[in-house]
Amino acid sequence: MNPEIIAYWFFRLNGCATITNFIIHPDRRGSQHTDVDVLAVRFPHRAELLTSGEPMLDHPVFTSDGRIDILFAEVKHGQCHLNGPWTNPEDENMQRVLYAVGAFDQQQVYEVAQALYQEGIYQNDIYRVRLFAVGERKNNAIIHTAVQLLWDEILVFIFNRFASYQAQKAHHGQWDSIGRQLFELASRHTQEEFIKTVRANMQTHVNSQQLARQNPG
């Protein structure tokens, strides 16, 4: 199981419109500058099962303050980390991402980018833009206002969402294979077993990727 796709499902289950592997292309011919592992947008009045009288509760990190949330997430299997492109202002990759997303006009982009580089968050009357670092354990070197989410926390949420709303989520033929696997595992296992199995599958994926890089032929 690809950790980026599991992170995608966490954001999706919390009402985010989500893109994985959002690539930032170079200004001229050459290799890509970088990519955003998960790009997510969440609107402030998001609600699911509201008319039932018992709406789904999303993760507290998404508690709305009335603004539109824009989230840039870096996903790691190990320790939380923000790669150089998101921490080096000289590279101007944050500006390129913001231009590509299109929420801010060109005159605002520099201000937004500098706030994200320096503080990990930017807010105005309409938007709240945040950097997220997903990983196994927290990293004290990351700017403290960036959001760090740990795998155990993410997997507990996914398990509880599927276990608590099994009837509502049962018809999911349009989901990708990872989403279907997560649902089936949550349906058949305890929370502890679910977390253990998913983490083992994540490790298998990471190991295979490392082996492929070591033996490209």
N, C-alpha and C positions, 0 to 999 in steps of 0.2 A: 504494500500500500504506500503510495507516494505521499509523504508528509504534506506537501503543498495542497494536494487534493483533499486531504482530511481537514486541513485548515480552511480550505474553501467551503467545505460543508458546515463547519462551525459558523462561519460568517453568513452563509446562506440560510441556515436554520434560525439565525437571529435577524432575518428580514433584510439582509443586505443584497443589493444588486451587485454581482461579483464577477470579476475577470481574473483568471490566473495567467501568469507569465506575460504580463503587459510589457511589451518590448519597447525600449527607447532606441530609436534608430540614430545613426550618426548624421551630421549635417552633410557630409560628403561620402563618397564611396568608402566602404570599409566595414569592419565588424561592428555589431551593435554596441552601443555605449553601456547599457545595463538593462535590467528588467525589474519590474515590480512583481514579486512572487504572487501577491494577492492585492488587487485593487478593488475596493468596495465602496459603495455609496449607500447610505441608509437615510430614509426620510423621517422627520420628527414625529409623525403621527402613525407610524407603522403599528398595526395590531392584527393579530390572527386569532380567530374564534371569538372576536369581540361580541358578536351578536348572540353567542351562546350563554353569555353571562359569566363565563369562566375563561377569559382570554389567556393565551399562552404567555408565560413570563419569560422574557429574554434575559440574557446574561447581564449582570449589573454594569459591566463596562460600557454597555450601549444605552444606559439611561439617558433619555433625551433631555436636552436643555432648550429645545425649541428650534435648534439649528439643523441644517442638513449636514450629516456626517460624511466626510470623505476620508478614507482610511488607506494608508499605504503599509502593507505588512511584509516583513522579511521573515521567512520561515526557515528554521534550522532544526535538524534532528537532535543536535546536542545543545550546548549553551546558547541562550538568546544572544543575538548579535545583529548589529546593523553594519552592512558592508560599506566599504570606502565610498562608493558613489553617493551614499546617503549621509555621509559625515564630512565630506571634503567640499567646501563651498567653491574652491577653485575650479572644480570639474563642471559645475553648473548643471549637473544632471537633475537636480530638483526642479530647476526652471524648465528643463525639457519635459519632465513629467507633467508639470502644471500646464504647460502649453498644450500638450497632447490631450489632457483631460478636458480643458476648455472651460472650467468654472470661473476663471478670473480673466479680466482683460489684461493686455500686455503691460499696462502701467502698474498693475497690482502684483504681477507675478514675482518681481524681485523682492518686494516686501514679504510676501507669503513664504517664499523660498528661504529667506534669511531667518524668519521666525522658526521654520522647521529645522534648519541646520542648527540654530542656537538653542531652541527650547523643545523641539519635538512636537509642537502644537501651534496652530494659528487659528484665531477666532475673529469673526466680524459679526455683523448683525444677521447674516444669512448662513454662513458656513462655519463648521468646526472641522479643521483638517488635523489629523493625528498620525504619528508614526507608531506602528505596532511591531514588536519583536516577539516571535513565537519560538519556543524552544523547550528543552528539557529542564533547564534551571536558569535562574535569573543571573544577570550580569551587571555588577556594580559599575562597570565602565561605561554603560549606556547612559545617556542623558536621562536624568531621573523623571522628567515629565513625559518621556515616551512610555507607551503602554507595553508591559511585558506580560505575556500570557504563557503559562506552562502547559505541557501536554496533558498532565493528569487532570488539570482544571478543564481543559477543552474536552477531553474524553468523557469526563463525568457529565458535562453538560449534554453532549451528544447522546450518551446512554439514556439519561433521564428524559430527554425530549422524545426519543423513540419509544422508551418503555412507558411513559406516561400518556402518550398520544398514539398508541399503536394502531387503534382503529382509524384515526384520521390520516395516518401516514401509510396505511397498508397498500393503497393503490398507487404504485410508483413506477410503473413500467417505463416512464420517460426518463427516470433518473439514470445517471451514469453507473458504471459497475461498482465503483467505490461506495457510492451512496447506498446502493442495494445491499452490498456486503455489510456495511455498518448497521443497517436496519436489521438484517437477518441475525447478525451476531447479538445485537441488543435484545432481540426477541427470544433468543435461545439460551442466553447466558446471564449469570449474575453480573453486577457492576464490576466486581473484581476480576471475573473471568473475561469480561469484555475488554477491559483496559489491558490486561495481560496479553490477550490475543492480538489486539490491534497494535500494541507496541512491538510485539514480536514480528508482525507483518511489516511494520514500518522499518524495523531493523533489517529484515530480509531485503527490502527494496533498496535501502541505503547501501548495504553490502554489495548488492548486484551492480549498483551504479559505480561504486568505487572500483570493483573488479573490471568493469567495462572501460573505465578511464585508464586503468593500469595495462589493459590488454586491448588496445583499440582495434587490432586486427581480428 
